[in-house]
Amino acid sequence: MGKRSKGAEQSPGLGVRALLAFVLLAGCATGGVPPGRRHYAQSMNSATDGCLRNPGCVVVAPGEEATIPWLSRAVEAARTAATVMRLLDVAELAHVEQVLVACSQEANLKINEREYGPGKQPDDNECRRVVRQERGEKVTRAIELGRMKHHEAFACIQRELGKLLPDNFTLEPTYKLDPTTGRWLMLEPKLVAKWVAAQLLDLLLGTLVPDIVIHATGNPNQIQRVYDLKFPCVAKRKSNPFSRREDEGVQEQLSNKYGTLGGDKAPALVTPQLGVQ
């Protein structure tokens, strides 16, 4: 099987018991101690006494243990997570890359033929043609086509990987650095959408949004590898997608930005012409 995360390598029973102890203490706390000074070394046997004063707990007949209605569900969820959370093995990751390449090629061909006709594609002059301005910046035909192709490729990837590995990949996640831990953590998509709708774009400054993240089962914060799709338009970049752009090189983007997110391997580039680089 695939390489497991550090947490998943531990005995599931130990993880469940640890969660059980924490939940009992947190759910049955009397609230007399400030959160920052709460004594978590309290014995699990004190749960009954705490539950006598907590409506969230149910005490059964004298001599029997106090119970928390939602505890069994939490423990079962923890047991399941400890059992199934894992990283992809070599064969699975190879299949993922085959899907990414195939979807990028399908999107490239589909959009080119839709926009220019069967068997046709834009030449360099067409790629450099400015089609409009956005926030004072020029949008070339290459940029416009790239957006269309990304959209088409994402639909293909979601369809294909969603059949086999639905919990091990995320498309366009937004990561923000947690200054207290130094870790990049994924923001909830609904929260990001709310900030965008409210024009609170300053809250998104410094965030990273890679195209595809492969991660441990159900845990986008335990990254296995990051992939970035590119759809080169001009001939030079089709043969060398790492050639410099006007603002920064593709290699710098992968290493200096997405490389900080972590993973077993460095972030990879995917193009229709050269596959995974």
C-alpha positions in Angstrom: 0.0 0.0 0.0 1.0 3.7 -0.2 3.1 5.6 2.2 1.1 6.5 5.3 1.3 9.8 7.2 3.1 9.8 10.5 -0.2 10.0 12.4 -1.7 7.1 10.3 1.3 4.9 11.2 0.4 4.9 14.8 -2.1 2.4 16.2 -5.7 3.5 15.5 -6.6 2.4 19.0 -4.2 4.8 20.6 -5.5 7.7 18.5 -9.1 6.8 19.4 -8.3 6.6 23.1 -6.5 9.9 23.0 -9.4 11.5 21.3 -11.8 9.9 23.7 -9.9 11.4 26.7 -9.8 14.8 25.1 -13.5 14.8 24.2 -14.6 13.7 27.6 -12.5 16.4 29.2 -13.6 19.1 26.8 -17.2 18.1 26.7 -17.6 17.7 30.5 -15.5 20.6 31.7 -17.3 22.7 34.4 -16.0 26.0 33.0 -14.4 27.2 36.3 -10.8 27.2 34.9 -9.7 29.7 32.2 -9.1 28.0 28.9 -5.4 28.8 28.9 -4.9 27.1 32.3 -7.3 24.1 32.0 -5.8 20.9 33.5 -6.0 18.3 30.7 -4.3 15.7 32.9 -7.6 15.1 34.7 -8.5 11.4 34.9 -11.2 10.1 32.6 -12.9 8.7 35.7 -13.9 12.3 36.6 -16.2 12.4 33.5 -19.1 11.2 35.6 -18.8 14.0 38.1 -18.4 16.6 35.3 -21.4 15.3 33.5 -23.6 15.7 36.5 -23.4 19.4 35.9 -23.4 19.4 32.1 -26.6 19.0 30.1 -24.6 17.7 27.2 -24.0 14.5 29.2 -26.3 11.7 30.2 -25.8 9.8 33.4 -27.3 6.3 33.6 -28.0 4.1 36.6 -25.8 4.5 39.7 -22.5 2.8 39.4 -22.5 2.9 35.6 -20.4 5.2 33.4 -21.6 8.6 32.3 -22.2 8.9 28.5 -22.0 11.7 26.0 -24.6 11.3 23.2 -22.3 12.3 20.4 -19.2 10.6 21.7 -19.6 7.3 20.0 -20.0 9.1 16.6 -16.8 11.1 17.2 -14.8 8.0 18.3 -16.1 6.0 15.3 -15.1 8.9 13.0 -11.6 9.0 14.5 -11.3 5.2 14.2 -12.3 5.4 10.5 -9.9 8.3 9.8 -7.0 6.5 11.5 -7.7 3.5 9.4 -8.2 5.0 5.9 -6.1 8.2 5.9 -3.1 7.5 3.7 -1.0 8.8 0.9 -1.2 7.4 -2.6 1.2 4.6 -3.6 3.6 4.8 -6.6 1.1 3.1 -9.0 -1.8 5.4 -7.9 0.3 8.5 -8.3 1.4 7.4 -11.7 -2.2 6.9 -12.7 -3.0 10.4 -11.4 -0.3 11.9 -13.6 -1.6 10.0 -16.6 -5.0 11.5 -16.0 -3.6 15.0 -15.6 -1.7 14.8 -18.9 -4.6 13.2 -20.8 -7.0 15.9 -19.5 -4.6 18.7 -20.4 -4.3 17.4 -23.9 -8.0 16.9 -24.3 -8.7 20.5 -23.1 -6.0 21.9 -25.4 -7.3 20.2 -28.5 -11.0 20.9 -27.6 -10.5 24.6 -27.1 -8.2 25.1 -30.1 -10.7 23.4 -32.4 -13.6 25.2 -30.9 -12.0 28.6 -31.4 -10.1 28.0 -34.7 -11.6 25.0 -36.4 -10.6 21.3 -36.7 -6.9 20.7 -36.8 -6.0 24.4 -36.2 -4.3 26.3 -33.5 -3.3 29.9 -32.9 0.1 31.1 -34.2 2.5 33.3 -32.2 0.9 36.6 -33.4 -2.5 35.5 -32.4 -1.3 34.3 -29.0 0.2 37.8 -28.4 -2.9 39.7 -29.5 -4.3 41.9 -26.8 -8.0 41.2 -26.4 -8.9 43.5 -23.5 -7.7 45.3 -20.3 -8.4 44.0 -16.8 -7.5 46.2 -13.8 -5.1 48.1 -16.0 -3.4 44.9 -17.2 -3.3 43.6 -20.8 -5.1 40.3 -21.4 -3.6 38.5 -24.4 -5.3 35.8 -26.4 -2.8 33.4 -24.8 -4.1 34.2 -21.4 -7.7 34.0 -22.5 -7.2 30.6 -24.1 -5.3 29.4 -21.0 -8.2 30.2 -18.8 -10.6 28.4 -21.1 -8.3 25.3 -21.2 -7.9 25.3 -17.4 -11.7 25.3 -17.0 -12.0 22.4 -19.4 -9.1 20.4 -17.9 -10.5 20.8 -14.4 -13.8 19.4 -15.4 -12.0 16.4 -17.0 -9.8 15.9 -13.9 -12.8 16.1 -11.5 -14.7 13.6 -13.6 -11.8 11.1 -13.9 -10.1 11.2 -10.6 -13.5 11.6 -8.8 -14.3 8.1 -9.8 -11.3 6.5 -8.2 -9.6 8.8 -5.7 -12.3 11.4 -4.7 -10.7 12.1 -1.3 -7.1 12.3 -2.3 -7.1 15.4 -4.5 -8.3 19.0 -4.4 -8.6 21.4 -7.3 -7.6 25.0 -6.8 -7.4 25.0 -3.0 -6.5 28.3 -1.3 -3.7 28.0 1.3 -2.8 30.7 3.8 0.2 30.8 6.0 -0.5 30.4 9.7 2.0 32.7 11.4 1.6 30.9 14.8 2.7 27.5 13.4 4.5 28.4 10.2 2.3 26.0 8.3 0.3 26.5 5.2 -3.3 25.6 5.9 -6.2 25.3 3.4 -9.0 27.9 3.8 -12.6 26.7 3.5 -13.9 27.4 0.0 -17.0 28.9 1.4 -14.9 31.4 3.5 -12.9 32.3 0.4 -16.0 32.9 -1.6 -17.5 35.0 1.2 -14.4 37.2 1.3 -14.3 37.6 -2.5 -18.1 38.5 -2.6 -17.5 41.1 0.1 -14.5 42.5 -1.7 -12.3 41.7 1.3 -9.4 40.8 -1.0 -6.8 42.0 1.5 -7.6 38.9 3.5 -6.4 36.8 0.6 -3.0 38.6 0.2 -0.2 36.1 0.3 -2.3 33.1 -0.3 -1.3 30.4 -2.7 -3.8 28.7 -5.1 -2.1 25.7 -6.9 -4.1 24.0 -9.7 -4.1 20.4 -8.3 -3.0 19.1 -4.9 -2.7 15.4 -4.2 -2.9 14.8 -0.5 -3.6 12.3 2.3 -7.2 10.9 2.3 -9.6 13.7 3.3 -6.7 15.9 4.5 -5.6 18.7 2.1 -3.2 20.0 4.7 -1.1 16.8 4.4 0.2 17.4 0.9 1.8 14.6 -1.2 2.5 16.6 -4.4 1.4 19.8 -6.1 0.8 20.1 -9.9 0.4 23.2 -12.0 -1.2 23.1 -15.4 0.2 25.3 -18.2 -1.1 25.7 -21.7 1.8 27.3 -23.7 0.6 29.2 -26.7 3.7 30.6 -28.5 6.0 28.0 -30.1 9.0 28.7 -27.9 7.1 28.0 -24.7 5.6 24.8 -26.1 9.1 23.4 -26.5 10.4 25.0 -23.3 7.7 25.9 -20.7 10.4 26.9 -18.3 11.4 29.9 -20.4 11.1 33.1 -18.5 7.9 35.1 -18.6 7.8 38.9 -18.3 7.3 38.8 -14.5 8.8 35.6 -13.3 9.9 32.2 -14.5 7.7 29.2 -14.3 10.4 27.3 -12.4 10.6 30.1 -9.8 6.8 30.0 -9.4 6.9 26.3 -8.7 9.9 26.3 -6.4 9.6 29.6 -4.5 5.8 29.6 -4.2 4.3 26.1 -4.4 7.4 24.5 -3.1 6.8 26.0 0.3 3.6 24.1 0.7 5.5 20.8 1.2 5.1 17.4 -0.2 7.1 14.2 -0.9 8.4 15.7 -4.2 8.9 19.1 -5.7 5.9 20.6 -7.4 5.5 19.5 -11.0 4.4 21.2 -14.2 2.0 19.6 -16.6 1.7 20.7 -20.2 -0.2 19.1 -23.2 3.1 19.0 -25.2 5.6 17.6 -22.7 3.4 16.0 -20.0 4.7 16.1 -16.4 8.0 18.0 -15.9 
